């Protein structure tokens, strides 16, 4: 019996039990909700949610399923968090207390996600684990009959995205990717304005991830993971590498973003939100024709591996997307710090944050403004789709999440295959797009403003890679290029294909 047939069975049983109990002067599980449902003919059983990974973004997942908004007003999602899962016992306290406060009952704690999969009482797995776990956790959950809310980026590599899409179709599961701007009213109005032609034909989207990132420090030997953590489980499908970074939070949490084996740099961290919106505004549903990326880790020497300064160009044929990461001190670009600008032949739109937007005419005069909404709208949208069983109700279905995450991975592959060079050297990487050439000049000025000596600062000039969007593979580059579209999973943590 499918979970939703089971729910229908429980719903009918709850209504019948309530009616019998009312006749005997008693109350049952659904209490007051039952009479409302009986009158309206609506489903009443609560969706039971397990949140996996609660140290960082997972705290927002916990709040996303709460019965009330921050201002105390009620939500109508009718969800309950029954389980909290994290491989580090030291970080679960705040989430456990928040769930008890929100739902009136403490959840069950589980260390290993695999213990959740066979629990038939769990309807939804909400994934807020590190990037290298996202696809595996999502596919495992769908195979086990659960619907999934998966934190951004959807994937740690390109091929995982297609596996997730295939799994959602095969198992008929609802999966939302956590780029929550897609559910903010102001953001949706901004994109609608672009798509409706209010700024004319759009030929360029410019995304910015200007977010200060401090050095993670440098150590001369391997560090020990927290004693409270099952580190082998934390590594999961990735290689078990000893932590090699100096932090104040136990050497593992958060700084994994800057280690290739587990993270994707700021392109796949904060940047994927803006990358998603940039592509959304361009209305592109497949991968670009080519990608090239330039950058480096500048301003300090530490154990981080991913660039803190990066410029990427994506060519879609009829338009371009430029994306820029700045981890050092910087100002805004055209009003955007962490946001987007879309340029059309009749004006431009600036979205400086997760949701607000402003339309300008070609002379810079304000034409219209849209206000930001609540970040938790995205969870409500997910629950709506879980109940309707309609993928089209989702604001960010897995196909969209896959395409946006893939852009981050494509740019990082170009960067990693590039040649080392000091930043004072001229480069022809962006000659096909004058706006990208100008962006590279601004990036160099930005580095100089942070006292980075361009003649000594060694970065990478990425390899320009051509892409066949239909098969989602590269058509040039060294032999190993397409191998970088996937990763070698550890035994017991693998999804090389969606099983029958």
Number of C-alpha atoms within 10 A of each C-alpha: 6 8 15 14 10 11 18 14 11 15 20 15 12 19 22 14 18 23 18 14 14 14 10 9 8 12 16 15 12 17 15 11 15 25 15 13 16 16 8 9 10 12 17 20 19 15 21 17 25 27 25 26 26 25 20 14 15 22 19 17 26 24 19 20 27 25 17 16 14 10 6 8 8 11 14 11 20 16 21 21 29 21 20 27 30 25 22 21 16 13 16 19 12 14 24 22 14 18 23 15 12 17 17 11 15 18 21 12 15 17 19 16 22 14 10 20 20 13 12 13 14 21 25 24 29 31 30 27 24 23 24 27 21 22 26 22 25 26 27 21 25 24 20 18 23 28 30 27 27 26 25 28 33 33 34 29 26 25 22 24 26 20 20 28 20 17 23 24 13 14 17 17 21 27 31 31 27 27 27 23 27 25 25 21 18 23 24 23 18 25 22 13 19 25 17 11 13 21 21 16 17 23 16 24 25 25 32 27 27 25 18 13 12 13 20 19 14 15 13 9 10 12 15 13 17 16 11 11 18 16 19 14 17 21 18 20 22 20 13 14 12 14 19 22 24 20 16 9 10 15 19 22 16 13 20 21 23 20 17 15 19 22 24 28 26 25 32 26 19 19 25 25 28 29 31 24 26 27 23 19 23 22 13 15 13 19 24 24 16 22 29 24 29 28 30 22 21 23 19 14 11 17 19 22 17 22 25 25 26 27 26 29 26 27 20 19 10 8 16 23 24 24 27 26 25 26 20 21 14 15 12 13 17 11 14 19 19 23 27 29 27 23 21 20 14 15 22 25 27 21 31 22 19 24 25 22 26 19 24 20 17 14 9 10 10 14 13 13 16 17 15 18 17 16 18 20 16 24 24 20 19 27 24 16 21 23 14 12 16 13 20 11 17 23 22 24 21 26 20 23 27 28 24 32 27 29 26 27 22 27 26 29 23 24 28 20 20 19 14 15 19 16 23 13 9 8 13 8 20 22 10 12 18 10 17 23 17 11 19 21 11 13 20 18 14 18 21 13 13 14 11 17 17 18 11 11 16 18 22 22 25 24 22 22 22 17 19 15 15 8 8 18 19 20 14 14 14 11 7 9 16 17 13 17 19 14 18 14 16 13 9 8 17 16 18 14 14 17 9 7
